[in-house]
Amino acid sequence: MKAQRQPVDGVLLLNKPVGITSNAALQKAKWLLNAKKAGHTGTLDPFADGLLPLCFGEATKFSAYLLEADKHYRAVLQLGVTTTTGDPEGEILATREVHASRAEIEALLPRFTGEIEQIPPMHSALKHQGRPLYEYARAGIEIERPPRKVTIRALELVECDPPRVVLDVQCSAGTYIRTLAQDIGAALGCGAHLTALKRTAAGGFSLDQAHTLTELEALDAPLRPALLLPADCLVAHLPALELDAAGAAALCQGRSVAHATAHPGLNRVYAASGTFIGLVNSDGASLTPRRLVATQQA
């Protein structure tokens, strides 16, 4: 009789290499872990590398909480050259001389700090009438895109040797670093595009915690799941509650549980054994199941 496949649940902090899509990296990790269900928490373009948290099994239920978290990037800009995509994968549109000094660049950065508006790039996965924008862009069709508000929490000039400029960016989810580079170049009057992009942190996770696909592949198959973090690491920012066996069982059956001391709003819940049950909503009097792991806890 064929042995049953063991469920794979958890989060792999992957250091995605340059040259492959996020989905290709996900599928390779999924195959190496022999996992049934998998998803990522925000893509990185093929030319970009760095932290790409991947969720497997029950952890996919909580991936949205990391998708919506702040991100940190190290971005390399080339001033004086604009491309069709805002990155090195596009065709060159224009080349201009660069006269900006370090002082001028530093003086400009506060304009791009805080809440700003961005027009999403055509070469993006945003949907228009059910199709991603990049499909229209490849067909030579320009779609009008309304500006969106994003927040740049910190913008630091790390290196400045024009035309090469290196920035550290801490930003809200949904920020396009390619667009930021293009807008900075436009403000300097010479244009710019990204030549490299590295995600260094997402939510509470950093790149130095991440593993490579090569590292994962080098391990014997039974040892690979040990690299996964537990699913509740995705919601560690939420307050935690512990329930007795009766309360845990009631929640897992979809029933509300009386609880007068929980923080209002979302809470993560554990059984007395320490096993993660999932997320609940608290109204100050009771807990209502919001998103639970599939296994029944007692």
C-alpha positions as CSV (number, residue, x, y, z in Angstrom):
1,M,0.0,0.0,0.0
2,K,1.3,3.5,-0.9
3,A,2.3,5.5,2.1
4,Q,0.1,8.6,2.8
5,R,1.8,11.9,2.2
6,Q,2.3,13.8,5.4
7,P,0.7,17.3,5.5
8,V,3.2,20.2,5.1
9,D,2.2,23.2,7.1
10,G,4.3,26.3,7.8
11,V,6.2,29.2,6.3
12,L,9.5,29.1,4.4
13,L,11.5,32.3,4.4
14,L,13.0,32.0,0.9
15,N,15.9,34.1,-0.4
16,K,14.7,34.2,-4.0
17,P,17.5,34.5,-6.6
18,V,17.7,36.8,-9.5
19,G,16.5,35.4,-12.8
20,I,13.3,33.4,-11.9
21,T,9.7,34.4,-11.2
22,S,8.2,34.2,-7.8
23,N,5.9,31.5,-9.0
24,A,8.7,29.4,-10.3
25,A,10.5,29.7,-7.0
26,L,7.2,28.7,-5.2
27,Q,6.7,25.7,-7.4
28,K,10.3,24.5,-6.9
29,A,9.9,24.8,-3.1
30,K,6.5,23.1,-3.2
31,W,8.0,20.2,-5.1
32,L,11.0,19.9,-2.8
33,L,8.8,19.9,0.2
34,N,6.2,17.5,-1.4
35,A,3.5,20.0,-0.4
36,K,-0.1,19.9,-1.6
37,K,-1.0,23.6,-1.1
38,A,1.2,26.6,-1.4
39,G,1.2,30.4,-1.9
40,H,3.4,33.4,-1.6
41,T,3.0,36.7,0.2
42,G,3.7,39.2,-2.6
43,T,5.8,38.7,-5.7
44,L,9.3,39.8,-6.6
45,D,10.0,40.5,-10.3
46,P,12.5,38.1,-12.0
47,F,15.3,40.8,-11.9
48,A,14.8,41.2,-8.2
49,D,16.0,39.0,-5.3
50,G,15.6,38.7,-1.6
51,L,13.1,37.8,1.0
52,L,10.0,35.9,-0.4
53,P,8.0,34.2,2.4
54,L,6.2,31.1,1.1
55,C,3.2,29.6,2.8
56,F,2.3,25.9,2.8
57,G,-0.8,24.0,3.9
58,E,-2.7,25.7,6.8
59,A,-0.3,28.7,6.7
60,T,-1.9,29.8,3.4
61,K,-5.0,30.8,5.4
62,F,-3.0,33.5,7.1
63,S,-0.8,34.8,4.2
64,A,-2.8,38.0,3.8
65,Y,-1.6,39.3,7.1
66,L,2.0,39.3,5.7
67,L,0.9,40.4,2.2
68,E,-0.5,43.6,3.9
69,A,2.6,44.2,6.0
70,D,5.3,46.8,5.4
71,K,8.3,45.9,3.2
72,H,12.0,47.0,3.2
73,Y,14.0,47.2,0.0
74,R,17.5,48.0,-1.2
75,A,17.0,49.7,-4.6
76,V,19.7,50.5,-7.2
77,L,18.8,53.3,-9.6
78,Q,20.5,54.4,-12.8
79,L,19.9,58.0,-13.5
80,G,19.7,59.3,-17.0
81,V,18.1,56.3,-18.6
82,T,14.4,55.5,-18.8
83,T,13.0,52.1,-19.9
84,T,9.6,50.9,-21.0
85,T,9.2,48.9,-17.8
86,G,11.1,51.0,-15.3
87,D,13.6,48.2,-14.8
88,P,16.4,46.5,-16.8
89,E,13.9,44.1,-18.5
90,G,12.5,46.9,-20.6
91,E,13.6,48.6,-23.8
92,I,15.5,51.9,-23.4
93,L,13.2,54.9,-24.1
94,A,15.6,57.8,-23.6
95,T,19.1,58.7,-22.4
96,R,19.9,62.0,-20.9
97,E,22.9,63.7,-19.2
98,V,22.9,63.6,-15.4
99,H,23.9,66.8,-13.6
100,A,22.3,66.0,-10.2
101,S,24.7,66.2,-7.2
102,R,24.4,64.3,-4.0
103,A,23.1,67.3,-2.2
104,E,20.3,67.8,-4.8
105,I,19.3,64.1,-4.5
106,E,19.3,64.2,-0.7
107,A,17.2,67.4,-0.8
108,L,14.7,65.7,-3.1
109,L,14.0,62.6,-1.0
110,P,11.7,64.2,1.6
111,R,9.3,64.9,-1.2
112,F,8.9,61.1,-1.6
113,T,8.6,60.4,2.1
114,G,5.3,59.9,3.9
115,E,2.0,59.4,2.2
116,I,2.5,59.9,-1.6
117,E,0.5,59.1,-4.7
118,Q,1.7,56.6,-7.3
119,I,0.3,55.7,-10.7
120,P,0.7,51.9,-11.0
121,P,3.0,50.8,-13.9
122,M,1.5,49.2,-17.0
123,H,3.9,46.3,-16.5
124,S,2.2,45.1,-13.3
125,A,-0.2,42.3,-12.3
126,L,-3.0,44.7,-11.5
127,K,-6.2,43.7,-13.2
128,H,-8.3,45.6,-15.7
129,Q,-11.4,43.9,-16.9
130,G,-10.1,40.6,-15.6
131,R,-6.8,40.8,-17.4
132,P,-3.4,41.9,-15.8
133,L,-2.1,45.2,-17.0
134,Y,1.1,43.7,-18.4
135,E,-0.9,41.8,-21.0
136,Y,-2.2,45.1,-22.3
137,A,1.3,46.6,-22.2
138,R,2.8,43.8,-24.2
139,A,0.0,44.4,-26.8
140,G,1.0,48.1,-27.0
141,I,-2.3,49.2,-25.3
142,E,-2.1,51.9,-22.6
143,I,-4.8,51.7,-19.9
144,E,-5.6,54.8,-17.8
145,R,-4.7,54.0,-14.2
146,P,-5.9,56.2,-11.3
147,P,-3.2,57.2,-8.8
148,R,-3.1,55.2,-5.5
149,K,-1.9,56.4,-2.1
150,V,1.0,54.6,-0.5
151,T,3.3,55.4,2.4
152,I,7.1,55.6,2.3
153,R,8.0,55.4,5.9
154,A,11.8,55.9,5.4
155,L,13.9,56.7,2.4
156,E,17.7,56.7,2.9
157,L,20.4,57.5,0.5
158,V,23.0,54.7,0.9
159,E,25.3,55.3,-2.0
160,C,25.5,58.2,-4.4
161,D,27.9,58.1,-7.4
162,P,25.7,59.4,-10.3
163,P,24.4,58.0,-12.4
164,R,24.3,55.1,-9.9
165,V,22.2,55.8,-6.8
166,V,21.4,53.3,-4.0
167,L,18.4,53.8,-1.7
168,D,17.0,51.9,1.3
169,V,13.2,52.1,1.2
170,Q,10.7,51.2,4.0
171,C,7.2,51.3,2.6
172,S,3.6,50.2,2.9
173,A,2.3,47.2,1.0
174,G,1.3,48.0,-2.6
175,T,4.3,50.4,-3.2
176,Y,5.9,50.1,-6.6
177,I,9.7,50.7,-6.2
178,R,10.0,50.9,-10.0
179,T,7.5,53.8,-10.0
180,L,9.4,55.4,-7.1
181,A,12.6,55.3,-9.1
182,Q,10.9,56.7,-12.2
183,D,9.3,59.5,-10.3
184,I,12.6,60.4,-8.6
185,G,14.3,60.5,-12.0
186,A,11.6,62.7,-13.4
187,A,11.9,65.1,-10.5
188,L,15.6,65.4,-11.1
189,G,14.9,66.1,-14.8
190,C,17.0,63.2,-16.2
191,G,14.8,60.2,-15.7
192,A,15.8,56.9,-14.0
193,H,15.1,53.2,-13.9
194,L,15.8,50.4,-11.4
195,T,18.8,48.2,-12.2
196,A,18.6,46.0,-9.1
197,L,16.1,45.4,-6.3
198,K,16.5,43.4,-3.1
199,R,13.8,42.8,-0.5
200,T,15.5,42.9,2.8
201,A,12.5,42.6,5.2
202,A,8.7,41.9,5.2
203,G,6.6,42.4,8.3
204,G,8.7,41.0,11.2
205,F,10.9,38.9,9.0
206,S,14.4,39.8,7.6
207,L,16.5,38.4,4.8
208,D,19.1,37.1,7.2
209,Q,16.5,34.5,8.4
210,A,15.9,33.2,4.8
211,H,17.0,30.0,3.1
212,T,18.0,29.5,-0.5
213,L,16.5,26.8,-2.9
214,T,20.0,25.3,-3.1
215,E,20.1,25.0,0.7
216,L,16.6,23.4,0.7
217,E,17.5,21.0,-2.1
218,A,20.8,19.9,-0.4
219,L,18.8,18.5,2.6
220,D,17.5,15.0,2.7
221,A,13.7,15.2,1.9
222,P,12.6,14.2,5.5
223,L,14.7,17.1,6.9
224,R,13.4,19.9,4.7
225,P,10.2,20.7,6.7
226,A,12.4,21.5,9.6
227,L,13.2,24.8,7.8
228,L,9.6,25.9,8.0
229,L,8.3,28.4,10.6
230,P,4.9,27.6,12.2
231,A,1.8,29.2,10.7
232,D,1.2,31.5,13.6
233,C,4.4,33.4,12.9
234,L,2.3,35.3,10.3
235,V,0.0,36.7,13.0
236,A,2.5,37.1,15.8
237,H,1.7,40.8,15.9
238,L,-1.8,40.0,17.2
239,P,-2.7,39.5,20.9
240,A,-2.7,35.9,22.0
241,L,-5.3,33.9,24.1
242,E,-5.3,30.5,25.6
243,L,-8.5,28.5,25.9
244,D,-9.4,25.4,28.0
245,A,-10.4,22.2,26.2
246,A,-14.1,23.0,26.2
247,G,-13.6,26.5,24.7
248,A,-11.1,25.2,22.1
249,A,-13.5,22.4,21.0
250,A,-16.4,24.9,20.7
251,L,-14.4,27.2,18.5
252,C,-13.3,24.4,16.3
253,Q,-17.0,23.4,15.9
254,G,-17.7,27.0,14.7
255,R,-19.4,28.1,17.9
256,S,-18.8,31.4,19.8
257,V,-17.2,31.3,23.2
258,A,-17.8,33.6,26.1
259,H,-14.7,35.7,26.9
260,A,-14.8,39.1,28.6
261,T,-11.1,39.9,28.8
262,A,-9.9,39.5,25.3
263,H,-8.6,42.5,23.3
264,P,-11.2,43.9,21.0
265,G,-10.8,42.8,17.4
266,L,-8.6,40.0,16.1
267,N,-6.8,37.7,18.5
268,R,-4.8,34.5,17.9
269,V,-6.0,31.6,20.0
270,Y,-4.2,28.5,21.4
271,A,-5.4,25.4,23.1
272,A,-4.0,24.7,26.7
273,S,-1.5,22.4,25.0
274,G,0.0,25.4,23.2
275,T,-1.4,24.3,19.8
276,F,-2.4,27.1,17.5
277,I,-6.1,27.1,16.7
278,G,-6.5,30.1,14.6
279,L,-7.9,33.6,14.7
280,V,-11.0,34.9,16.4
281,N,-12.9,38.2,16.6
282,S,-13.6,39.6,20.1
283,D,-16.5,42.0,20.8
284,G,-15.5,42.3,24.5
285,A,-18.0,39.6,25.6
286,S,-17.4,36.6,23.3
287,L,-15.0,35.2,20.7
288,T,-16.2,34.3,17.2
289,P,-14.2,32.1,14.9
290,R,-12.6,34.1,12.1
291,R,-10.0,31.8,10.5
292,L,-9.1,28.4,12.0
293,V,-6.7,25.7,11.1
294,A,-8.3,22.6,9.7
295,T,-7.5,20.1,12.5
296,Q,-9.9,20.0,15.4
297,Q,-8.2,21.0,18.7
298,A,-9.2,20.0,22.1
